[in-house]
Amino acid sequence: MFIAGASATLRRLIEDQLAASGGLDGYEVALFSTRHFTGTITNRIALFLYRVEVDETRRNIELPRLAPESPRRAALGLELHYLLTVWGAQNAEGEQVMLARCMDILDRHALLSGPLLDPAYPWEADDGLRVALNHLSTEDMLRLWDSLEPPYQLSIPYVVRTARLAARERPDPALAESRTLVFSPQVP
C-alpha cells in the first residue's frame, strides 16, 4: 500500500458513497496539502494528511514471495493521520450535515480491502486499510490550525492503519558457519 494509494482510496470512497446516497450537494471531495489552505475555501470536503508515523505494531510487514524462488519481501508499515474538514458556502448547519454524512461513510467502511481500494495502485492480494477516529487534544488541534492560513474550521481526526511503503527485497540471511569450543580440563 502506498501513502498516495491510501489517500486516493479515502477520497474515492467518500465521493462514491456520497454520490450514491443523496448526492454531493455541490461539494467536491479533495486531498489537501498545506498549500491548499489559502484564500476562501467553499464547497469542499478536505482530507488533509498532516502526519505519517511508523506503525509500531507492524513495523516490518512480511509479504509473500512473488514466486517460490524469489527473494523474501518486506515493507515498512505506517499510520496515516488525516483531518476531515468540510467547508460549505451556505451555513454552519449544512457543513455539519455533510460532515456527519462523511463520518457515517468512514464508520460504515472502517475496513477497506479488495474493490474498495483505489485500482490505480498495485495492491497486494491481502492488503487492507483500517480507518478509525483518532484523538487529537484541543491544544494539538489548535496548534495545527495555527500553522495553516485559514482560521480554525471544525475538523475530525482519523488514523488509517496499516498503510505501507512499496515492497523491498529482503535477501535470505547467509548461512553462518559456527564452531563450538569446549574446554575440558585434563585430569592428572
N, CA, C and O of each residue as an XYZ file, in Angstrom:
752
protein
N       0.851     -1.161      0.000
C       0.000      0.000      0.000
C       0.889      1.213      0.000
O       1.941      1.243      0.639
N       0.472      2.155     -0.688
C       1.258      3.362     -0.781
C       0.519      4.483     -0.077
O      -0.703      4.434      0.063
N       1.240      5.479      0.360
C       0.621      6.612      1.033
C      -0.408      7.252      0.107
O      -1.548      7.493      0.505
N       0.001      7.524     -1.128
C      -0.921      8.148     -2.084
C      -2.106      7.232     -2.390
O      -3.217      7.715     -2.610
N      -1.885      5.924     -2.406
C      -2.967      4.982     -2.658
C      -4.007      4.986     -1.554
O      -5.205      4.895     -1.822
N      -3.552      5.091     -0.309
C      -4.486      5.167      0.816
C      -5.296      6.455      0.745
O      -6.506      6.440      0.968
N      -4.633      7.574      0.435
C      -5.331      8.856      0.322
C      -6.354      8.828     -0.811
O      -7.488      9.275     -0.644
N      -5.949      8.303     -1.955
C      -6.862      8.215     -3.098
C      -8.043      7.309     -2.786
O      -9.163      7.582     -3.218
N      -7.806      6.237     -2.043
C      -8.880      5.322     -1.656
C      -9.908      6.035     -0.786
O     -11.110      5.900     -1.015
N      -9.451      6.791      0.208
C     -10.380      7.525      1.082
C     -11.184      8.558      0.284
O     -12.401      8.662      0.439
N     -10.493      9.314     -0.565
C     -11.183     10.339     -1.354
C     -12.251      9.709     -2.236
O     -13.388     10.179     -2.287
N     -11.875      8.647     -2.927
C     -12.814      7.973     -3.822
C     -13.986      7.359     -3.062
O     -15.127      7.433     -3.518
N     -13.712      6.755     -1.907
C     -14.764      6.152     -1.094
C     -15.801      7.196     -0.697
O     -17.000      6.985     -0.886
N     -15.347      8.315     -0.151
C     -16.283      9.360      0.286
C     -17.065      9.902     -0.892
O     -18.282     10.067     -0.808
N     -16.382     10.179     -1.989
C     -17.055     10.720     -3.179
C     -18.102      9.743     -3.722
O     -19.237     10.136     -3.992
N     -17.729      8.490     -3.880
C     -18.661      7.490     -4.436
C     -19.856      7.261     -3.506
O     -20.993      7.166     -3.968
N     -19.602      7.175     -2.213
C     -20.687      6.908     -1.271
C     -21.632      8.104     -1.145
O     -22.842      7.921     -1.016
N     -21.099      9.313     -1.181
C     -21.969     10.494     -1.150
C     -22.838     10.547     -2.402
O     -24.035     10.822     -2.323
N     -22.232     10.284     -3.552
C     -22.981     10.305     -4.812
C     -24.096      9.261     -4.804
O     -25.180      9.509     -5.332
N     -23.836      8.092     -4.208
C     -24.822      7.014     -4.184
C     -25.912      7.228     -3.139
O     -26.970      6.604     -3.216
N     -25.668      8.103     -2.163
C     -26.647      8.265     -1.081
C     -27.151      9.698     -0.978
O     -27.076     10.313      0.086
N     -27.651     10.213     -2.052
C     -28.258     11.540     -1.986
C     -27.485     12.631     -2.683
O     -27.961     13.765     -2.747
N     -26.315     12.339     -3.207
C     -25.571     13.319     -3.985
C     -24.551     14.103     -3.180
O     -24.526     14.067     -1.950
N     -23.717     14.807     -3.914
C     -22.642     15.597     -3.325
C     -23.105     16.980     -2.872
O     -22.358     17.684     -2.192
N     -24.325     17.382     -3.236
C     -24.883     18.675     -2.838
C     -23.953     19.837     -3.160
O     -23.853     20.788     -2.385
N     -23.274     19.762     -4.298
C     -22.396     20.847     -4.723
C     -21.005     20.806     -4.121
O     -20.191     21.682     -4.413
N     -20.706     19.820     -3.293
C     -19.384     19.708     -2.681
C     -18.439     18.930     -3.587
O     -18.857     18.088     -4.381
N     -17.161     19.234     -3.445
C     -16.106     18.489     -4.121
C     -15.239     17.855     -3.045
O     -14.871     18.517     -2.075
N     -14.913     16.585     -3.208
C     -14.036     15.884     -2.265
C     -12.613     16.039     -2.792
O     -12.342     15.733     -3.953
N     -11.696     16.520     -1.931
C     -10.335     16.791     -2.385
C      -9.312     16.392     -1.325
O      -9.570     16.435     -0.122
N      -8.143     16.005     -1.825
C      -6.999     15.790     -0.950
C      -6.301     17.126     -0.796
O      -6.011     17.792     -1.790
N      -6.031     17.524      0.429
C      -5.401     18.812      0.700
C      -3.965     18.620      1.179
O      -3.643     17.648      1.863
N      -3.123     19.562      0.804
C      -1.803     19.720      1.407
C      -1.773     21.134      1.971
O      -2.746     21.871      1.807
N      -0.722     21.527      2.608
C      -0.691     22.848      3.245
C      -0.904     23.978      2.245
O      -1.441     25.022      2.615
N      -0.507     23.805      1.011
C      -0.669     24.887      0.018
C      -2.132     25.104     -0.397
O      -2.454     26.128     -0.998
N      -3.004     24.163     -0.086
C      -4.421     24.311     -0.433
C      -5.198     25.145      0.576
O      -6.332     25.545      0.310
N      -4.600     25.407      1.727
C      -5.278     26.175      2.771
C      -5.049     27.671      2.555
O      -4.457     28.335      3.406
N      -5.504     28.194      1.449
C      -5.343     29.618      1.152
C      -6.654     30.194      0.660
O      -7.500     29.486      0.114
N      -6.807     31.487      0.860
C      -7.980     32.179      0.346
C      -9.272     31.656      0.943
O      -9.297     31.078      2.030
N     -10.334     31.877      0.205
C     -11.651     31.421      0.630
C     -11.887     30.019      0.092
O     -11.804     29.783     -1.113
N     -12.176     29.111      0.977
C     -12.433     27.726      0.584
C     -13.922     27.482      0.773
O     -14.452     27.670      1.868
N     -14.594     27.064     -0.290
C     -16.023     26.783     -0.191
C     -16.350     25.478     -0.905
O     -15.668     25.061     -1.841
N     -17.412     24.858     -0.428
C     -17.937     23.624     -1.016
C     -16.866     22.555     -1.205
O     -16.772     21.932     -2.263
N     -16.071     22.357     -0.174
C     -15.019     21.350     -0.221
C     -15.107     20.426      0.977
O     -15.365     20.850      2.103
N     -14.890     19.174      0.707
C     -14.676     18.166      1.737
C     -13.203     17.821      1.608
O     -12.778     17.233      0.613
N     -12.432     18.189      2.614
C     -10.987     18.052      2.533
C     -10.473     16.917      3.394
O     -10.875     16.759      4.547
N      -9.589     16.137      2.824
C      -8.827     15.139      3.558
C      -7.388     15.628      3.574
O      -6.720     15.653      2.540
N      -6.919     16.015      4.742
C      -5.587     16.588      4.898
C      -4.711     15.612      5.668
O      -4.943     15.361      6.851
N      -3.708     15.063      4.999
C      -2.744     14.170      5.634
C      -1.732     15.052      6.353
O      -0.887     15.683      5.718
N      -1.820     15.091      7.676
C      -0.963     16.002      8.429
C       0.184     15.315      9.154
O       1.097     15.987      9.636
N       0.155     13.970      9.243
C       1.243     13.273      9.923
C       1.315     11.833      9.438
O       0.295     11.181      9.214
N       2.548     11.354      9.281
C       2.812      9.957      8.934
C       3.755      9.415      9.989
O       4.793     10.011     10.274
N       3.386      8.273     10.571
C       4.207      7.645     11.607
C       4.418      6.174     11.275
O       3.644      5.569     10.531
N       5.473      5.616     11.838
C       5.700      4.177     11.710
C       4.683      3.470     12.599
O       4.485      3.855     13.751
N       4.046      2.446     12.066
C       3.117      1.626     12.842
C       3.960      0.677     13.690
O       4.511     -0.300     13.184
N       4.052      0.974     14.969
C       4.922      0.196     15.853
C       4.492     -1.264     15.974
O       5.324     -2.121     16.272
N       3.229     -1.564     15.753
C       2.779     -2.951     15.857
C       3.050     -3.750     14.589
O       3.080     -4.980     14.624
N       3.245     -3.065     13.480
C       3.522     -3.751     12.212
C       4.629     -3.025     11.471
O       4.475     -2.662     10.305
N       5.730     -2.818     12.145
C       6.838     -2.040     11.597
C       7.366     -2.651     10.294
O       7.503     -1.952      9.290
N       7.655     -3.923     10.312
C       8.151     -4.609      9.111
C       7.147     -5.673      8.710
O       7.035     -6.713      9.358
N       6.430     -5.409      7.655
C       5.389     -6.313      7.183
C       6.026     -7.304      6.211
O       6.571     -6.915      5.179
N       5.951     -8.583      6.554
C       6.440     -9.619      5.651
C       5.410     -9.837      4.552
O       4.229    -10.040      4.836
N       5.849     -9.796      3.310
C       4.964    -10.003      2.167
C       5.278    -11.346      1.526
O       6.410    -11.824      1.603
N       4.281    -11.956      0.893
C       4.554    -13.246      0.258
C       5.550    -13.093     -0.897
O       5.624    -12.048     -1.544
N       6.298    -14.144     -1.131
C       7.236    -14.146     -2.259
C       6.436    -14.116     -3.560
O       5.340    -14.671     -3.634
N       6.986    -13.468     -4.576
C       6.313    -13.408     -5.868
C       6.328    -14.765     -6.567
O       5.419    -15.088     -7.332
N       7.354    -15.546     -6.303
C       7.481    -16.916     -6.809
C       8.292    -17.679     -5.767
O       9.014    -17.066     -4.981
N       8.183    -19.012     -5.748
C       8.906    -19.769     -4.710
C      10.412    -19.484     -4.671
O      11.020    -19.517     -3.602
N      11.009    -19.207     -5.824
C      12.448    -18.973     -5.859
C      12.810    -17.491     -5.696
O      13.991    -17.146     -5.645
N      11.815    -16.627     -5.615
C      12.054    -15.193     -5.454
C      12.528    -14.869     -4.043
O      12.265    -15.614     -3.099
N      13.228    -13.748     -3.915
C      13.660    -13.358     -2.564
C      12.476    -12.968     -1.686
O      11.398    -12.632     -2.176
N      12.705    -13.021     -0.384
C      11.674    -12.573      0.548
C      11.439    -11.079      0.337
O      12.308    -10.363     -0.162
N      10.234    -10.618      0.731
C       9.911     -9.199      0.593
C       9.347     -8.679      1.911
O       8.712     -9.406      2.676
N       9.602     -7.395      2.147
C       9.081     -6.747      3.348
C       8.754     -5.293      3.007
O       9.227     -4.756      2.006
N       7.949     -4.677      3.847
C       7.601     -3.273      3.663
C       7.466     -2.618      5.029
O       7.168     -3.284      6.021
N       7.684     -1.333      5.072
C       7.553     -0.569      6.301
C       6.088     -0.217      6.521
O       5.465      0.402      5.659
N       5.534     -0.604      7.664
C       4.137     -0.306      7.997
C       3.999      1.098      8.556
O       4.820      1.538      9.361
N       2.952      1.806      8.124
C       2.753      3.199      8.507
C       1.353      3.449      9.056
O       0.410      2.716      8.758
N       1.242      4.500      9.864
C      -0.044      5.044     10.282
C      -0.166      6.416      9.637
O       0.743      7.240      9.727
N      -1.295      6.650      8.987
C      -1.536      7.923      8.307
C      -2.588      8.698      9.088
O      -3.678      8.186      9.344
N      -2.267      9.920      9.465
C      -3.166     10.751     10.271
C      -3.772     11.843      9.392
O      -3.058     12.659      8.808
N      -5.096     11.841      9.309
C      -5.839     12.779      8.462
C      -6.750     13.671      9.292
O      -7.193     13.300     10.379
N      -7.020     14.859      8.753
C      -8.113     15.691      9.246
C      -9.177     15.702      8.168
O      -8.882     15.958      7.001
N     -10.401     15.429      8.548
C     -11.555     15.529      7.662
C     -12.226     16.858      7.984
O     -12.662     17.080      9.113
N     -12.308     17.735      6.999
C     -12.868     19.070      7.194
C     -13.850     19.376      6.076
O     -13.618     19.019      4.921
N     -14.951     20.041      6.423
C     -15.962     20.418      5.433
C     -16.108     21.933      5.443
O     -16.339     22.541      6.488
N     -15.969     22.535      4.262
C     -16.213     23.968      4.077
C     -17.427     24.114      3.175
O     -17.417     23.648      2.036
N     -18.453     24.747      3.669
C     -19.647     24.977      2.877
C     -19.771     26.437      2.485
O     -19.120     27.303      3.071
N     -20.603     26.709      1.496
C     -20.832     28.092      1.061
C     -22.067     28.666      1.732
O     -22.275     29.880      1.729
N     -22.882     27.799      2.304
C     -24.175     28.242      2.790
C     -24.156     28.606      4.270
O     -24.149     29.786      4.622
N     -24.148     27.602      5.130
C     -24.244     27.875      6.557
C     -23.604     26.751      7.365
O     -23.245     25.703      6.827
N     -23.471     26.992      8.669
C     -22.845     26.004      9.548
C     -23.648     24.712      9.586
O     -23.067     23.629      9.643
N     -24.967     24.807      9.556
C     -25.790     23.601      9.609
C     -25.524     22.700      8.410
O     -25.423     21.483      8.567
N     -25.408     23.272      7.223
C     -25.117     22.484      6.025
C     -23.764     21.793      6.122
O     -23.622     20.641      5.711
N     -22.766     22.493      6.666
C     -21.442     21.893      6.857
C     -21.523     20.722      7.830
O     -20.915     19.676      7.605
N     -22.274     20.906      8.906
C     -22.376     19.857      9.914
C     -23.101     18.624      9.379
O     -22.733     17.495      9.702
N     -24.127     18.842      8.564
C     -24.838     17.713      7.952
C     -23.890     16.938      7.043
O     -23.867     15.708      7.078
N     -23.110     17.644      6.232
C     -22.178     16.973      5.320
C     -21.069     16.279      6.102
O     -20.660     15.176      5.739
N     -20.579     16.903      7.164
C     -19.549     16.276      7.989
C     -20.081     14.976      8.596
O     -19.374     13.968      8.623
N     -21.312     14.999      9.077
C     -21.925     13.794      9.647
C     -22.069     12.691      8.595
O     -21.848     11.517      8.895
N     -22.431     13.057      7.385
C     -22.547     12.060      6.302
C     -21.186     11.415      6.023
O     -21.095     10.199      5.854
N     -20.131     12.234      5.976
C     -18.783     11.711      5.723
C     -18.327     10.804      6.863
O     -17.733      9.752      6.627
N     -18.605     11.215      8.094
C     -18.238     10.384      9.242
C     -18.969      9.052      9.215
O     -18.394      8.017      9.551
N     -20.225      9.073      8.819
C     -21.002      7.837      8.713
C     -20.398      6.912      7.663
O     -20.316      5.702      7.873
N     -19.981      7.469      6.548
C     -19.351      6.658      5.496
C     -18.086      5.995      6.020
O     -17.885      4.797      5.818
N     -17.229      6.763      6.693
C     -15.981      6.191      7.203
C     -16.237      5.181      8.322
O     -15.463      4.239      8.496
N     -17.308      5.371      9.071
C     -17.654      4.406     10.109
C     -18.167      3.105      9.499
O     -17.800      2.022      9.953
N     -19.014      3.205      8.473
C     -19.561      2.009      7.824
C     -18.507      1.255      7.021
O     -18.644      0.055      6.787
N     -17.465      1.951      6.603
C     -16.399      1.337      5.804
C     -15.073      1.420      6.556
O     -14.070      1.886      6.015
N     -15.080      0.968      7.798
C     -13.879      1.054      8.633
C     -12.775      0.106      8.171
O     -11.603      0.318      8.484
N     -13.141     -0.933      7.432
C     -12.164     -1.852      6.850
C     -12.285     -1.781      5.340
O     -13.339     -2.078      4.777
N     -11.215     -1.391      4.694
C     -11.216     -1.247      3.241
C     -10.266     -2.269      2.629
O      -9.085     -2.321      2.974
N     -10.791     -3.076      1.724
C      -9.958     -4.059      1.033
C     -10.595     -4.371     -0.312
O     -11.695     -3.910     -0.616
N      -9.897     -5.150     -1.102
C     -10.418     -5.591     -2.396
C     -10.845     -4.452     -3.290
O     -10.062     -3.533     -3.532
N     -12.097     -4.488     -3.799
C     -12.542     -3.482     -4.767
C     -12.704     -2.084     -4.172
O     -12.850     -1.120     -4.924
N     -12.683     -1.947     -2.849
C     -12.774     -0.617     -2.249
C     -11.446      0.138     -2.307
O     -11.414      1.356     -2.131
N     -10.348     -0.586     -2.555
C      -9.043      0.060     -2.689
C      -8.921      0.667     -4.081
O      -9.377      0.076     -5.059
N      -8.314      1.835     -4.172
C      -8.191      2.529     -5.459
C      -7.435      1.660     -6.459
O      -6.302      1.260     -6.191
N      -8.049      1.358     -7.621
C      -7.430      0.437     -8.579
C      -6.205      1.008     -9.298
O      -5.531      0.277    -10.024
N      -5.909      2.274     -9.116
C      -4.755      2.874     -9.785
C      -3.434      2.481     -9.123
O      -2.365      2.821     -9.628
N      -3.500      1.768     -7.996
C      -2.290      1.406     -7.259
C      -2.137     -0.107     -7.208
O      -3.133     -0.830     -7.169
N      -0.898     -0.593     -7.207
C      -0.654     -2.050     -7.238
C      -0.755     -2.688     -5.855
O       0.261     -2.954     -5.213
N      -1.969     -2.928     -5.404
C      -2.200     -3.522     -4.085
C      -1.834     -4.994     -4.098
O      -1.925     -5.653     -5.134
N      -1.425     -5.503     -2.965
C      -1.208     -6.941     -2.785
C      -2.579     -7.581     -2.557
O      -3.527     -6.889     -2.187
N      -2.690     -8.875     -2.772
C      -3.980     -9.567     -2.646
C      -4.587     -9.448     -1.249
O      -5.808     -9.364     -1.114
N      -3.760     -9.439     -0.221
C      -4.290     -9.389      1.142
C      -4.191     -8.001      1.779
O      -4.302     -7.882      2.999
N      -3.985     -6.956      0.984
C      -3.898     -5.597      1.513
C      -5.246     -5.116      2.022
O      -6.295     -5.493      1.500
N      -5.202     -4.295      3.025
C      -6.405     -3.693      3.578
C      -6.037     -2.488      4.423
O      -4.913     -2.378      4.915
N      -6.979     -1.600      4.583
C      -6.795     -0.408      5.407
C      -7.850     -0.403      6.494
O      -8.999     -0.778      6.259
N      -7.458      0.019      7.678
C      -8.392      0.147      8.788
C      -8.498      1.631      9.125
O      -7.500      2.273      9.453
N      -9.710      2.171      9.043
C      -9.969      3.592      9.279
C     -10.625      3.748     10.646
O     -11.611      3.074     10.946
N     -10.079      4.639     11.476
C     -10.629      4.830     12.813
C     -10.544      6.297     13.213
O      -9.627      7.019     12.821
N     -11.530      6.716     14.005
C     -11.438      8.038     14.607
C     -10.181      8.079     15.450
O      -9.790      7.079     16.052
N      -9.559      9.228     15.490
C      -8.334      9.390     16.253
C      -8.534     10.484     17.282
O      -9.385     11.357     17.111
N      -7.770     10.443     18.325
C      -7.862     11.507     19.330
C      -6.776     12.537     19.067
O      -5.615     12.188     18.856
N      -7.153     13.782     19.079
C      -6.219     14.898     18.980
C      -6.671     15.902     20.025
O      -7.800     16.390     19.972
N      -5.803     16.211     20.968
C      -6.193     17.122     22.042
C      -6.567     18.491     21.462
O      -6.155     18.840     20.356
N      -7.335     19.239     22.206
C      -7.737     20.580     21.766
C      -6.499     21.428     21.503
O      -6.443     22.159     20.514
N      -5.514     21.335     22.378
C      -4.286     22.107     22.202
C      -3.567     21.727     20.908
O      -3.125     22.604     20.166
N      -3.446     20.421     20.630
C      -2.790     19.976     19.397
C      -3.582     20.385     18.161
O      -3.004     20.768     17.144
N      -4.919     20.303     18.253
C      -5.757     20.709     17.123
C      -5.570     22.203     16.836
O      -5.404     22.600     15.683
N      -5.597     23.025     17.881
C      -5.436     24.470     17.673
C      -4.030     24.807     17.183
O      -3.864     25.706     16.359
N      -3.036     24.109     17.670
C      -1.663     24.327     17.196
C      -1.553     23.981     15.708
O      -0.897     24.693     14.948
N      -2.188     22.901     15.305
C      -2.184     22.519     13.892
C      -2.852     23.594     13.044
O      -2.315     23.988     12.008
N      -4.009     24.069     13.467
C      -4.716     25.090     12.704
C      -3.983     26.427     12.719
O      -4.086     27.193     11.761
N      -3.250     26.721     13.782
C      -2.458     27.955     13.815
C      -1.371     27.956     12.754
O      -0.947     29.021     12.304
N      -0.913     26.774     12.346
C       0.126     26.688     11.324
C      -0.435     26.830      9.909
O       0.330     26.932      8.950
N      -1.762     26.839      9.771
C      -2.408     26.966      8.464
C      -2.976     28.373      8.316
O      -3.212     29.060      9.309
N      -3.197     28.801      7.066
C      -3.656     30.165      6.833
C      -5.094     30.431      7.248
O      -5.327     31.430      7.928
N      -6.069     29.617      6.891
C      -7.436     29.966      7.289
C      -7.632     29.772      8.785
O      -6.887     29.027      9.421
N      -8.624     30.435      9.343
C      -8.902     30.227     10.769
C      -9.437     28.814     11.000
O      -9.763     28.085     10.064
N      -9.513     28.459     12.275
C      -9.960     27.124     12.668
C     -11.290     26.775     12.007
O     -12.200     27.600     11.926
N     -11.376     25.546     11.542
C     -12.596     25.001     10.960
C     -12.842     23.658     11.634
O     -11.904     22.892     11.854
N     -14.084     23.372     11.960
C     -14.410     22.105     12.597
C     -13.817     20.956     11.785
O     -14.065     20.842     10.584
N     -13.035     20.110     12.446
C     -12.341     19.001     11.790
C     -12.409     17.769     12.671
O     -12.496     17.860     13.896
N     -12.368     16.623     12.026
C     -12.387     15.347     12.728
C     -11.104     14.599     12.369
O     -10.844     14.364     11.190
N     -10.293     14.217     13.371
C      -9.068     13.466     13.069
C      -9.350     11.969     12.882
O     -10.147     11.369     13.603
N      -8.668     11.395     11.893
C      -8.748      9.957     11.614
C      -7.341      9.402     11.507
O      -6.396     10.119     11.179
N      -7.218      8.113     11.790
C      -5.964      7.412     11.561
C      -6.266      6.214     10.664
O      -7.265      5.518     10.853
N      -5.396      5.986      9.695
C      -5.522      4.852      8.775
C      -4.322      3.946      9.018
O      -3.171      4.371      8.920
N      -4.620      2.682      9.340
C      -3.584      1.688      9.594
C      -3.793      0.525      8.650
O      -4.905      0.469      8.124
N      -3.014     -0.305      8.382
C      -1.599     -0.123      8.248
C      -1.339      0.094      6.778
O      -1.441     -0.821      5.961
N      -1.006      1.302      6.468
C      -0.540      1.578      5.107
C       0.915      1.125      5.075
O       1.525      0.920      6.125
N       1.456      0.972      3.913
C       2.853      0.555      3.843
C       3.542      1.226      2.673
O       2.907      1.701      1.731
N       4.838      1.249      2.762
C       5.627      1.699      1.633
C       5.728      0.552      0.643
O       5.344     -0.576      0.954
N       6.232      0.827     -0.525
C       6.384     -0.213     -1.545
C       7.291     -1.329     -1.019
O       8.211     -1.090     -0.236
N       7.009     -2.534     -1.464
C       7.778     -3.697     -1.021
C       9.227     -3.584     -1.461
O       9.532     -3.056     -2.530
N      10.100     -4.086     -0.627
C      11.521     -4.145     -0.970
C      11.986     -5.577     -0.763
O      11.459     -6.304      0.080
N      12.969     -5.964     -1.538
C      13.507     -7.311     -1.392
C      14.254     -7.412     -0.078
O      14.929     -6.482      0.362
N      14.110     -8.548      0.515
C      14.795     -8.815      1.777
C      15.516    -10.140      1.601
O      14.924    -11.202      1.794
N      16.800    -10.084      1.233
C      17.507    -11.331      0.925
C      17.555    -12.272      2.122
O      17.593    -11.851      3.279
N      17.551    -13.550      1.800
C      17.667    -14.552      2.853
C      19.020    -14.386      3.524
O      20.014    -14.122      2.848
N      19.074    -14.533      4.821
C      20.369    -14.395      5.501
C      21.315    -15.510      5.071
O      20.897    -16.639      4.813
N      22.591    -15.167      5.001
C      23.594    -16.162      4.622
C      23.717    -17.198      5.735
O      23.563    -16.899      6.919
N      23.996    -18.410      5.314
C      24.223    -19.459      6.307
C      25.533    -19.161      7.013
O      26.537    -18.849      6.373
N      25.519    -19.255      8.281
C      26.724    -18.961      9.058
C      27.373    -20.262      9.502
O      26.705    -21.219      9.893
N      28.681    -20.263      9.429
C      29.405    -21.410      9.928
C      29.730    -21.115     11.380
O      30.203    -20.026     11.705
N      29.486    -22.046     12.225
C      29.780    -21.806     13.632
C      30.629    -22.936     14.184
O      30.571    -24.079     13.731
N      31.397    -22.578     15.155
C      32.235    -23.554     15.834
C      31.979    -23.427     17.319
O      31.729    -22.340     17.838
N      32.047    -24.544     17.978
C      31.907    -24.543     19.417
C      33.196    -25.050     20.023
O      33.655    -26.151     19.718
N      33.764    -24.247     20.868
C      34.984    -24.666     21.568
C      34.581    -25.129     22.953
O      33.875    -24.430     23.680
N      35.030    -26.286     23.294
C      34.718    -26.843     24.592
C      36.030    -27.032     25.339
O      36.970    -27.651     24.840
N      36.066    -26.501     26.506
C      37.252    -26.659     27.348
C      37.003    -27.801     28.313
O      36.028    -27.802     29.065
N      37.890    -28.761     28.279
C      37.788    -29.858     29.257
C      39.150    -29.972     29.952
O      40.174    -30.227     29.317
N      39.130    -29.782     31.221
C      40.414    -29.842     31.941
C      40.994    -31.276     31.927
O      40.260    -32.262     31.983
N      42.268    -31.348     31.853
C      42.969    -32.629     31.882
C      43.028    -33.154     33.306
O      43.353    -32.409     34.231
N      42.730    -34.383     33.483
C      42.825    -34.986     34.811
C      44.231    -35.610     34.933
O      44.618    -36.401     34.073
N      44.995    -35.272     35.974
C      46.349    -35.851     36.103
C      46.378    -37.301     36.495
O      47.455    -37.882     36.630
